[in-house]
Amino acid sequence: MIEPVYEKGYPNWDAVNNKGKYMTDGPFKAAFDADTSGVVRREITTYRMENGMMVKETAVRDYYKDGDYHDTINSMPLVER
């Protein structure tokens, strides 16, 4: 299986699942560790300030019946129009 590619601001897989080194116990960690059977999509949305502008970052994992998955990351600047 090909490892997902992480953009700036997202930790690598080891950082997320390194036995609490980056994540402590709680509901957010429990969501990462939860059984994925029956799950078709998982999304994490982060809002961060970069150079005075708010940016919405969304990481998505789509699961397939054969056990494979596809990861995508999208960064969208939130600007006044």
N, CA, C and O atoms as a CHARMM CRD file, in Angstrom:
* protein
*
  324
    1    1 MET  N      0.84900  -1.18400   0.00000 PROA 1      0.00000
    2    1 MET  CA     0.00000   0.00000   0.00000 PROA 1      0.00000
    3    1 MET  C      0.89200   1.24400   0.00000 PROA 1      0.00000
    4    1 MET  O      1.89300   1.28300   0.71500 PROA 1      0.00000
    5    2 ILE  N      0.54900   2.23000  -0.77200 PROA 2      0.00000
    6    2 ILE  CA     1.31000   3.47800  -0.85000 PROA 2      0.00000
    7    2 ILE  C      0.99500   4.32900   0.37100 PROA 2      0.00000
    8    2 ILE  O     -0.16900   4.48500   0.74000 PROA 2      0.00000
    9    3 GLU  N      2.02700   4.87700   0.99700 PROA 3      0.00000
   10    3 GLU  CA     1.84100   5.74800   2.15000 PROA 3      0.00000
   11    3 GLU  C      1.24900   7.08700   1.70700 PROA 3      0.00000
   12    3 GLU  O      1.61700   7.60100   0.65100 PROA 3      0.00000
   13    4 PRO  N      0.33800   7.65600   2.49700 PROA 4      0.00000
   14    4 PRO  CA    -0.22000   8.95900   2.13600 PROA 4      0.00000
   15    4 PRO  C      0.83400  10.05400   2.19700 PROA 4      0.00000
   16    4 PRO  O      1.80600   9.94900   2.94400 PROA 4      0.00000
   17    5 VAL  N      0.64200  11.08800   1.42100 PROA 5      0.00000
   18    5 VAL  CA     1.54300  12.23500   1.41500 PROA 5      0.00000
   19    5 VAL  C      0.93200  13.31200   2.29500 PROA 5      0.00000
   20    5 VAL  O     -0.24800  13.63500   2.15700 PROA 5      0.00000
   21    6 TYR  N      1.72300  13.86700   3.19400 PROA 6      0.00000
   22    6 TYR  CA     1.23400  14.88700   4.11200 PROA 6      0.00000
   23    6 TYR  C      1.80300  16.24500   3.73400 PROA 6      0.00000
   24    6 TYR  O      2.98800  16.37000   3.42400 PROA 6      0.00000
   25    7 GLU  N      0.94300  17.26800   3.76400 PROA 7      0.00000
   26    7 GLU  CA     1.38200  18.62000   3.46100 PROA 7      0.00000
   27    7 GLU  C      1.89300  19.28500   4.73500 PROA 7      0.00000
   28    7 GLU  O      1.77000  18.73900   5.83100 PROA 7      0.00000
   29    8 LYS  N      2.46600  20.46800   4.56800 PROA 8      0.00000
   30    8 LYS  CA     2.92500  21.28200   5.69300 PROA 8      0.00000
   31    8 LYS  C      1.78800  21.44600   6.70100 PROA 8      0.00000
   32    8 LYS  O      0.65500  21.75100   6.32700 PROA 8      0.00000
   33    9 GLY  N      2.08900  21.24800   7.94100 PROA 9      0.00000
   34    9 GLY  CA     1.08600  21.42000   8.97900 PROA 9      0.00000
   35    9 GLY  C      0.44000  20.12000   9.41600 PROA 9      0.00000
   36    9 GLY  O     -0.19400  20.07500  10.47100 PROA 9      0.00000
   37   10 TYR  N      0.58600  19.05000   8.62200 PROA 10     0.00000
   38   10 TYR  CA     0.04000  17.76200   9.00800 PROA 10     0.00000
   39   10 TYR  C      1.18000  16.85100   9.42500 PROA 10     0.00000
   40   10 TYR  O      2.18700  16.76000   8.72300 PROA 10     0.00000
   41   11 PRO  N      1.03600  16.18100  10.54900 PROA 11     0.00000
   42   11 PRO  CA     2.09200  15.25700  10.95900 PROA 11     0.00000
   43   11 PRO  C      2.07300  14.01900  10.07300 PROA 11     0.00000
   44   11 PRO  O      1.09900  13.77100   9.36300 PROA 11     0.00000
   45   12 ASN  N      3.14000  13.25400  10.11800 PROA 12     0.00000
   46   12 ASN  CA     3.13600  11.99000   9.40100 PROA 12     0.00000
   47   12 ASN  C      2.38000  10.95300  10.22100 PROA 12     0.00000
   48   12 ASN  O      2.00400  11.21600  11.36400 PROA 12     0.00000
   49   13 TRP  N      2.15800   9.78200   9.64600 PROA 13     0.00000
   50   13 TRP  CA     1.36100   8.74300  10.31500 PROA 13     0.00000
   51   13 TRP  C      1.98100   8.35000  11.64900 PROA 13     0.00000
   52   13 TRP  O      1.25100   8.14900  12.62000 PROA 13     0.00000
   53   14 ASP  N      3.30800   8.23500  11.72800 PROA 14     0.00000
   54   14 ASP  CA     3.96500   7.86500  12.97000 PROA 14     0.00000
   55   14 ASP  C      3.71500   8.90200  14.05800 PROA 14     0.00000
   56   14 ASP  O      3.55800   8.55200  15.22700 PROA 14     0.00000
   57   15 ALA  N      3.67700  10.16000  13.68200 PROA 15     0.00000
   58   15 ALA  CA     3.43700  11.21800  14.66700 PROA 15     0.00000
   59   15 ALA  C      2.03000  11.11700  15.24100 PROA 15     0.00000
   60   15 ALA  O      1.83000  11.33700  16.43500 PROA 15     0.00000
   61   16 VAL  N      1.05700  10.78700  14.40300 PROA 16     0.00000
   62   16 VAL  CA    -0.32600  10.67800  14.86700 PROA 16     0.00000
   63   16 VAL  C     -0.50400   9.45100  15.75000 PROA 16     0.00000
   64   16 VAL  O     -1.24800   9.50300  16.72900 PROA 16     0.00000
   65   17 ASN  N      0.15600   8.36100  15.42600 PROA 17     0.00000
   66   17 ASN  CA    -0.04300   7.10100  16.13900 PROA 17     0.00000
   67   17 ASN  C      1.19500   6.64600  16.89700 PROA 17     0.00000
   68   17 ASN  O      1.47600   5.44900  16.94200 PROA 17     0.00000
   69   18 ASN  N      1.92800   7.55400  17.48100 PROA 18     0.00000
   70   18 ASN  CA     3.16100   7.19800  18.17600 PROA 18     0.00000
   71   18 ASN  C      2.91200   7.03100  19.67100 PROA 18     0.00000
   72   18 ASN  O      3.61000   7.63000  20.49000 PROA 18     0.00000
   73   19 LYS  N      1.93300   6.23000  20.02300 PROA 19     0.00000
   74   19 LYS  CA     1.62900   5.86000  21.41000 PROA 19     0.00000
   75   19 LYS  C      1.50700   7.06400  22.33600 PROA 19     0.00000
   76   19 LYS  O      2.10500   7.09300  23.41100 PROA 19     0.00000
   77   20 GLY  N      0.74000   8.04400  21.91700 PROA 20     0.00000
   78   20 GLY  CA     0.46300   9.18900  22.77200 PROA 20     0.00000
   79   20 GLY  C      1.52700  10.25000  22.78200 PROA 20     0.00000
   80   20 GLY  O      1.38700  11.24800  23.48800 PROA 20     0.00000
   81   21 LYS  N      2.60200  10.07000  22.01300 PROA 21     0.00000
   82   21 LYS  CA     3.66000  11.06400  22.00600 PROA 21     0.00000
   83   21 LYS  C      3.13300  12.42300  21.54500 PROA 21     0.00000
   84   21 LYS  O      3.54400  13.45300  22.07900 PROA 21     0.00000
   85   22 TYR  N      2.23500  12.44000  20.56900 PROA 22     0.00000
   86   22 TYR  CA     1.65600  13.67500  20.07200 PROA 22     0.00000
   87   22 TYR  C      0.19600  13.80900  20.48300 PROA 22     0.00000
   88   22 TYR  O     -0.32900  14.92000  20.55200 PROA 22     0.00000
   89   23 MET  N     -0.45800  12.69500  20.75400 PROA 23     0.00000
   90   23 MET  CA    -1.86300  12.73600  21.13800 PROA 23     0.00000
   91   23 MET  C     -2.02000  12.09300  22.51300 PROA 23     0.00000
   92   23 MET  O     -1.52400  10.99200  22.75300 PROA 23     0.00000
   93   24 THR  N     -2.70900  12.78500  23.40500 PROA 24     0.00000
   94   24 THR  CA    -2.96500  12.23400  24.72300 PROA 24     0.00000
   95   24 THR  C     -4.33600  11.56800  24.71800 PROA 24     0.00000
   96   24 THR  O     -5.11300  11.73400  23.77700 PROA 24     0.00000
   97   25 ASP  N     -4.62600  10.81600  25.76900 PROA 25     0.00000
   98   25 ASP  CA    -5.91800  10.15400  25.86000 PROA 25     0.00000
   99   25 ASP  C     -7.04800  11.17500  25.82700 PROA 25     0.00000
  100   25 ASP  O     -6.89200  12.31300  26.27200 PROA 25     0.00000
  101   26 GLY  N     -8.16900  10.75400  25.30100 PROA 26     0.00000
  102   26 GLY  CA    -9.34200  11.61100  25.22800 PROA 26     0.00000
  103   26 GLY  C    -10.17300  11.24900  24.01400 PROA 26     0.00000
  104   26 GLY  O     -9.82600  10.32900  23.27400 PROA 26     0.00000
  105   27 PRO  N    -11.27100  11.96500  23.80100 PROA 27     0.00000
  106   27 PRO  CA   -12.18300  11.61300  22.71300 PROA 27     0.00000
  107   27 PRO  C    -11.57400  11.77200  21.31900 PROA 27     0.00000
  108   27 PRO  O    -11.93700  11.02800  20.40900 PROA 27     0.00000
  109   28 PHE  N    -10.66600  12.71300  21.13500 PROA 28     0.00000
  110   28 PHE  CA   -10.06100  12.89100  19.81000 PROA 28     0.00000
  111   28 PHE  C     -9.16100  11.70600  19.47700 PROA 28     0.00000
  112   28 PHE  O     -9.20300  11.18600  18.36200 PROA 28     0.00000
  113   29 LYS  N     -8.34800  11.27900  20.44000 PROA 29     0.00000
  114   29 LYS  CA    -7.49100  10.11400  20.23700 PROA 29     0.00000
  115   29 LYS  C     -8.33900   8.86600  20.05700 PROA 29     0.00000
  116   29 LYS  O     -8.01200   8.01700  19.22700 PROA 29     0.00000
  117   30 ALA  N     -9.41000   8.73600  20.80800 PROA 30     0.00000
  118   30 ALA  CA   -10.29600   7.57700  20.68500 PROA 30     0.00000
  119   30 ALA  C    -10.89300   7.49700  19.27800 PROA 30     0.00000
  120   30 ALA  O    -11.08100   6.40400  18.74500 PROA 30     0.00000
  121   31 ALA  N    -11.19000   8.64900  18.67900 PROA 31     0.00000
  122   31 ALA  CA   -11.71900   8.66500  17.31200 PROA 31     0.00000
  123   31 ALA  C    -10.69000   8.13500  16.32200 PROA 31     0.00000
  124   31 ALA  O    -11.05000   7.43000  15.37900 PROA 31     0.00000
  125   32 PHE  N     -9.40300   8.46400  16.52300 PROA 32     0.00000
  126   32 PHE  CA    -8.33500   7.94900  15.65800 PROA 32     0.00000
  127   32 PHE  C     -8.17800   6.43800  15.82100 PROA 32     0.00000
  128   32 PHE  O     -7.95600   5.71900  14.84700 PROA 32     0.00000
  129   33 ASP  N     -8.29400   5.97000  17.05000 PROA 33     0.00000
  130   33 ASP  CA    -8.04900   4.56100  17.34000 PROA 33     0.00000
  131   33 ASP  C     -9.27200   3.67600  17.12200 PROA 33     0.00000
  132   33 ASP  O     -9.16800   2.45300  17.22200 PROA 33     0.00000
  133   34 ALA  N    -10.42300   4.26700  16.82700 PROA 34     0.00000
  134   34 ALA  CA   -11.67100   3.51700  16.70400 PROA 34     0.00000
  135   34 ALA  C    -11.62300   2.52800  15.53800 PROA 34     0.00000
  136   34 ALA  O    -10.92400   2.73500  14.54600 PROA 34     0.00000
  137   35 ASP  N    -12.38000   1.46100  15.69000 PROA 35     0.00000
  138   35 ASP  CA   -12.51600   0.45200  14.64200 PROA 35     0.00000
  139   35 ASP  C    -13.09000   1.10900  13.38900 PROA 35     0.00000
  140   35 ASP  O    -14.03700   1.89000  13.48100 PROA 35     0.00000
  141   36 THR  N    -12.53300   0.80300  12.22800 PROA 36     0.00000
  142   36 THR  CA   -12.98800   1.42300  10.98200 PROA 36     0.00000
  143   36 THR  C    -13.93700   0.52600  10.18600 PROA 36     0.00000
  144   36 THR  O    -14.29200   0.86100   9.05600 PROA 36     0.00000
  145   37 SER  N    -14.35600  -0.61100  10.75800 PROA 37     0.00000
  146   37 SER  CA   -15.29500  -1.45500  10.02600 PROA 37     0.00000
  147   37 SER  C    -16.61700  -0.70500   9.84100 PROA 37     0.00000
  148   37 SER  O    -17.17000  -0.15200  10.79200 PROA 37     0.00000
  149   38 GLY  N    -17.10600  -0.69800   8.61500 PROA 38     0.00000
  150   38 GLY  CA   -18.34600   0.00500   8.28900 PROA 38     0.00000
  151   38 GLY  C    -18.14900   1.48400   7.98200 PROA 38     0.00000
  152   38 GLY  O    -19.08600   2.15200   7.54600 PROA 38     0.00000
  153   39 VAL  N    -16.94300   2.00600   8.20300 PROA 39     0.00000
  154   39 VAL  CA   -16.67200   3.41900   7.92900 PROA 39     0.00000
  155   39 VAL  C    -16.38800   3.57800   6.43800 PROA 39     0.00000
  156   39 VAL  O    -15.59400   2.82300   5.87600 PROA 39     0.00000
  157   40 VAL  N    -17.02900   4.55500   5.79100 PROA 40     0.00000
  158   40 VAL  CA   -16.78500   4.80600   4.37200 PROA 40     0.00000
  159   40 VAL  C    -15.95000   6.06000   4.15000 PROA 40     0.00000
  160   40 VAL  O    -15.28600   6.18700   3.12100 PROA 40     0.00000
  161   41 ARG  N    -15.97700   7.00400   5.12200 PROA 41     0.00000
  162   41 ARG  CA   -15.19900   8.23400   4.98900 PROA 41     0.00000
  163   41 ARG  C    -14.92300   8.81100   6.35800 PROA 41     0.00000
  164   41 ARG  O    -15.77600   8.78900   7.24500 PROA 41     0.00000
  165   42 ARG  N    -13.69800   9.33900   6.51700 PROA 42     0.00000
  166   42 ARG  CA   -13.32400  10.02800   7.74700 PROA 42     0.00000
  167   42 ARG  C    -12.73400  11.37500   7.33700 PROA 42     0.00000
  168   42 ARG  O    -11.91700  11.44400   6.41900 PROA 42     0.00000
  169   43 GLU  N    -13.14400  12.43900   8.01500 PROA 43     0.00000
  170   43 GLU  CA   -12.66900  13.79000   7.69500 PROA 43     0.00000
  171   43 GLU  C    -12.18100  14.47600   8.96000 PROA 43     0.00000
  172   43 GLU  O    -12.75300  14.31000  10.03800 PROA 43     0.00000
  173   44 ILE  N    -11.11200  15.24900   8.80900 PROA 44     0.00000
  174   44 ILE  CA   -10.61900  16.09900   9.89000 PROA 44     0.00000
  175   44 ILE  C    -10.45200  17.49500   9.30400 PROA 44     0.00000
  176   44 ILE  O     -9.76200  17.67600   8.30100 PROA 44     0.00000
  177   45 THR  N    -11.08000  18.47100   9.92900 PROA 45     0.00000
  178   45 THR  CA   -10.98800  19.85100   9.46000 PROA 45     0.00000
  179   45 THR  C    -10.26200  20.68200  10.50700 PROA 45     0.00000
  180   45 THR  O    -10.58100  20.63300  11.69500 PROA 45     0.00000
  181   46 THR  N     -9.27000  21.45300  10.03800 PROA 46     0.00000
  182   46 THR  CA    -8.48700  22.31700  10.91100 PROA 46     0.00000
  183   46 THR  C     -8.52200  23.73000  10.34700 PROA 46     0.00000
  184   46 THR  O     -8.35300  23.93100   9.14400 PROA 46     0.00000
  185   47 TYR  N     -8.74100  24.70400  11.21800 PROA 47     0.00000
  186   47 TYR  CA    -8.69000  26.11200  10.82700 PROA 47     0.00000
  187   47 TYR  C     -7.44500  26.69900  11.46700 PROA 47     0.00000
  188   47 TYR  O     -7.26700  26.61800  12.68200 PROA 47     0.00000
  189   48 ARG  N     -6.57700  27.29600  10.64200 PROA 48     0.00000
  190   48 ARG  CA    -5.35700  27.87300  11.19500 PROA 48     0.00000
  191   48 ARG  C     -5.09800  29.24400  10.56100 PROA 48     0.00000
  192   48 ARG  O     -5.52100  29.52300   9.44000 PROA 48     0.00000
  193   49 MET  N     -4.39000  30.08600  11.31700 PROA 49     0.00000
  194   49 MET  CA    -3.98500  31.39100  10.80300 PROA 49     0.00000
  195   49 MET  C     -2.60800  31.25200  10.17500 PROA 49     0.00000
  196   49 MET  O     -1.68000  30.74000  10.80100 PROA 49     0.00000
  197   50 GLU  N     -2.47900  31.71100   8.93300 PROA 50     0.00000
  198   50 GLU  CA    -1.20000  31.72000   8.23100 PROA 50     0.00000
  199   50 GLU  C     -1.01300  33.09000   7.60000 PROA 50     0.00000
  200   50 GLU  O     -1.80100  33.50200   6.74900 PROA 50     0.00000
  201   51 ASN  N      0.01700  33.78600   8.01300 PROA 51     0.00000
  202   51 ASN  CA     0.33200  35.11700   7.48100 PROA 51     0.00000
  203   51 ASN  C     -0.87200  36.05500   7.54400 PROA 51     0.00000
  204   51 ASN  O     -1.14500  36.79300   6.59700 PROA 51     0.00000
  205   52 GLY  N     -1.59300  36.01900   8.67600 PROA 52     0.00000
  206   52 GLY  CA    -2.72200  36.91300   8.86900 PROA 52     0.00000
  207   52 GLY  C     -3.99800  36.49200   8.15400 PROA 52     0.00000
  208   52 GLY  O     -4.98300  37.23000   8.17700 PROA 52     0.00000
  209   53 MET  N     -4.00200  35.32700   7.52200 PROA 53     0.00000
  210   53 MET  CA    -5.18300  34.85900   6.79600 PROA 53     0.00000
  211   53 MET  C     -5.61100  33.50900   7.38000 PROA 53     0.00000
  212   53 MET  O     -4.77000  32.65800   7.66900 PROA 53     0.00000
  213   54 MET  N     -6.93100  33.31900   7.55300 PROA 54     0.00000
  214   54 MET  CA    -7.42300  32.04400   8.03100 PROA 54     0.00000
  215   54 MET  C     -7.46400  31.05000   6.87700 PROA 54     0.00000
  216   54 MET  O     -7.91900  31.37200   5.78000 PROA 54     0.00000
  217   55 VAL  N     -6.97600  29.82400   7.14400 PROA 55     0.00000
  218   55 VAL  CA    -6.94600  28.76600   6.13600 PROA 55     0.00000
  219   55 VAL  C     -7.67500  27.55500   6.70400 PROA 55     0.00000
  220   55 VAL  O     -7.42900  27.13700   7.83500 PROA 55     0.00000
  221   56 LYS  N     -8.57500  27.00000   5.89900 PROA 56     0.00000
  222   56 LYS  CA    -9.29200  25.78300   6.27000 PROA 56     0.00000
  223   56 LYS  C     -8.57300  24.61000   5.61500 PROA 56     0.00000
  224   56 LYS  O     -8.44800  24.55500   4.39200 PROA 56     0.00000
  225   57 GLU  N     -8.09600  23.66400   6.44200 PROA 57     0.00000
  226   57 GLU  CA    -7.40000  22.48200   5.93900 PROA 57     0.00000
  227   57 GLU  C     -8.26600  21.26500   6.23600 PROA 57     0.00000
  228   57 GLU  O     -8.67600  21.05700   7.37800 PROA 57     0.00000
  229   58 THR  N     -8.54100  20.47300   5.22900 PROA 58     0.00000
  230   58 THR  CA    -9.36800  19.27900   5.38600 PROA 58     0.00000
  231   58 THR  C     -8.60300  18.05400   4.92200 PROA 58     0.00000
  232   58 THR  O     -8.14800  17.99000   3.78000 PROA 58     0.00000
  233   59 ALA  N     -8.46300  17.08100   5.81300 PROA 59     0.00000
  234   59 ALA  CA    -7.85000  15.79400   5.47500 PROA 59     0.00000
  235   59 ALA  C     -8.97600  14.76800   5.41600 PROA 59     0.00000
  236   59 ALA  O     -9.78400  14.67400   6.34000 PROA 59     0.00000
  237   60 VAL  N     -9.02900  13.99800   4.33000 PROA 60     0.00000
  238   60 VAL  CA   -10.10700  13.03500   4.12000 PROA 60     0.00000
  239   60 VAL  C     -9.50700  11.67000   3.81300 PROA 60     0.00000
  240   60 VAL  O     -8.55400  11.55800   3.04200 PROA 60     0.00000
  241   61 ARG  N    -10.06700  10.64700   4.41600 PROA 61     0.00000
  242   61 ARG  CA    -9.70600   9.26800   4.06700 PROA 61     0.00000
  243   61 ARG  C    -10.99000   8.55900   3.64300 PROA 61     0.00000
  244   61 ARG  O    -11.91800   8.41900   4.44000 PROA 61     0.00000
  245   62 ASP  N    -11.04200   8.10900   2.37400 PROA 62     0.00000
  246   62 ASP  CA   -12.15200   7.32000   1.85300 PROA 62     0.00000
  247   62 ASP  C    -11.75700   5.85300   1.91800 PROA 62     0.00000
  248   62 ASP  O    -10.70000   5.47000   1.41600 PROA 62     0.00000
  249   63 TYR  N    -12.60900   5.02300   2.53900 PROA 63     0.00000
  250   63 TYR  CA   -12.34400   3.60000   2.69100 PROA 63     0.00000
  251   63 TYR  C    -13.08200   2.81500   1.61300 PROA 63     0.00000
  252   63 TYR  O    -14.19500   3.17100   1.22600 PROA 63     0.00000
  253   64 TYR  N    -12.45100   1.74300   1.12900 PROA 64     0.00000
  254   64 TYR  CA   -13.04400   0.88300   0.11300 PROA 64     0.00000
  255   64 TYR  C    -13.34200  -0.48900   0.70300 PROA 64     0.00000
  256   64 TYR  O    -12.74200  -0.88600   1.70300 PROA 64     0.00000
  257   65 LYS  N    -14.27000  -1.21200   0.08100 PROA 65     0.00000
  258   65 LYS  CA   -14.69400  -2.52100   0.58200 PROA 65     0.00000
  259   65 LYS  C    -13.54800  -3.51200   0.69700 PROA 65     0.00000
  260   65 LYS  O    -13.56800  -4.38100   1.56800 PROA 65     0.00000
  261   66 ASP  N    -12.54200  -3.39400  -0.17500 PROA 66     0.00000
  262   66 ASP  CA   -11.43100  -4.34800  -0.16500 PROA 66     0.00000
  263   66 ASP  C    -10.39900  -4.05200   0.93400 PROA 66     0.00000
  264   66 ASP  O     -9.37800  -4.73400   1.02400 PROA 66     0.00000
  265   67 GLY  N    -10.66600  -3.02800   1.77600 PROA 67     0.00000
  266   67 GLY  CA    -9.75900  -2.68000   2.86500 PROA 67     0.00000
  267   67 GLY  C     -8.77100  -1.58500   2.51700 PROA 67     0.00000
  268   67 GLY  O     -8.07300  -1.07900   3.39600 PROA 67     0.00000
  269   68 ASP  N     -8.70300  -1.21000   1.24400 PROA 68     0.00000
  270   68 ASP  CA    -7.81000  -0.13600   0.82500 PROA 68     0.00000
  271   68 ASP  C     -8.44200   1.21100   1.17800 PROA 68     0.00000
  272   68 ASP  O     -9.60900   1.26800   1.56700 PROA 68     0.00000
  273   69 TYR  N     -7.68700   2.27600   1.04500 PROA 69     0.00000
  274   69 TYR  CA    -8.20700   3.61100   1.30100 PROA 69     0.00000
  275   69 TYR  C     -7.47000   4.61600   0.43300 PROA 69     0.00000
  276   69 TYR  O     -6.41500   4.32200  -0.12900 PROA 69     0.00000
  277   70 HSD  N     -8.05400   5.82300   0.33300 PROA 70     0.00000
  278   70 HSD  CA    -7.45000   6.91300  -0.43700 PROA 70     0.00000
  279   70 HSD  C     -7.48600   8.16600   0.41600 PROA 70     0.00000
  280   70 HSD  O     -8.54300   8.54400   0.92200 PROA 70     0.00000
  281   71 ASP  N     -6.32100   8.82200   0.58200 PROA 71     0.00000
  282   71 ASP  CA    -6.21600  10.03400   1.39000 PROA 71     0.00000
  283   71 ASP  C     -6.11500  11.25600   0.49000 PROA 71     0.00000
  284   71 ASP  O     -5.45200  11.22600  -0.54600 PROA 71     0.00000
  285   72 THR  N     -6.77700  12.32500   0.89700 PROA 72     0.00000
  286   72 THR  CA    -6.63000  13.61100   0.21800 PROA 72     0.00000
  287   72 THR  C     -6.53100  14.70500   1.27600 PROA 72     0.00000
  288   72 THR  O     -7.04900  14.57000   2.38400 PROA 72     0.00000
  289   73 ILE  N     -5.85600  15.78300   0.90900 PROA 73     0.00000
  290   73 ILE  CA    -5.75200  16.96000   1.76900 PROA 73     0.00000
  291   73 ILE  C     -6.06200  18.17600   0.91600 PROA 73     0.00000
  292   73 ILE  O     -5.56700  18.30900  -0.20300 PROA 73     0.00000
  293   74 ASN  N     -6.88200  19.05800   1.45500 PROA 74     0.00000
  294   74 ASN  CA    -7.24000  20.27500   0.74700 PROA 74     0.00000
  295   74 ASN  C     -7.01400  21.47200   1.67100 PROA 74     0.00000
  296   74 ASN  O     -7.44000  21.45200   2.82500 PROA 74     0.00000
  297   75 SER  N     -6.35500  22.50000   1.17600 PROA 75     0.00000
  298   75 SER  CA    -6.18200  23.75100   1.91600 PROA 75     0.00000
  299   75 SER  C     -6.90300  24.85100   1.16600 PROA 75     0.00000
  300   75 SER  O     -6.68200  25.04600  -0.02900 PROA 75     0.00000
  301   76 MET  N     -7.77500  25.57700   1.87600 PROA 76     0.00000
  302   76 MET  CA    -8.55000  26.63300   1.25000 PROA 76     0.00000
  303   76 MET  C     -8.44800  27.91300   2.07200 PROA 76     0.00000
  304   76 MET  O     -8.89000  27.94400   3.22100 PROA 76     0.00000
  305   77 PRO  N     -7.86400  28.98200   1.49300 PROA 77     0.00000
  306   77 PRO  CA    -7.84200  30.25400   2.21300 PROA 77     0.00000
  307   77 PRO  C     -9.27000  30.80800   2.34300 PROA 77     0.00000
  308   77 PRO  O    -10.03800  30.78200   1.38100 PROA 77     0.00000
  309   78 LEU  N     -9.61100  31.29800   3.51000 PROA 78     0.00000
  310   78 LEU  CA   -10.92500  31.89600   3.72500 PROA 78     0.00000
  311   78 LEU  C    -10.74800  33.40100   3.66900 PROA 78     0.00000
  312   78 LEU  O    -10.22500  34.00900   4.60200 PROA 78     0.00000
  313   79 VAL  N    -11.18100  33.99300   2.58300 PROA 79     0.00000
  314   79 VAL  CA   -10.96600  35.42700   2.35800 PROA 79     0.00000
  315   79 VAL  C    -12.29600  36.15300   2.27500 PROA 79     0.00000
  316   79 VAL  O    -13.32600  35.56000   1.95400 PROA 79     0.00000
  317   80 GLU  N    -12.25600  37.44900   2.56900 PROA 80     0.00000
  318   80 GLU  CA   -13.44300  38.28800   2.40000 PROA 80     0.00000
  319   80 GLU  C    -13.68700  38.51600   0.94300 PROA 80     0.00000
  320   80 GLU  O    -12.74400  38.69700   0.17300 PROA 80     0.00000
  321   81 ARG  N    -14.94200  38.51200   0.54400 PROA 81     0.00000
  322   81 ARG  CA   -15.28200  38.75500  -0.85900 PROA 81     0.00000
  323   81 ARG  C    -16.13300  39.99200  -0.96200 PROA 81     0.00000
  324   81 ARG  O    -16.53100  40.37800  -2.06200 PROA 81     0.00000
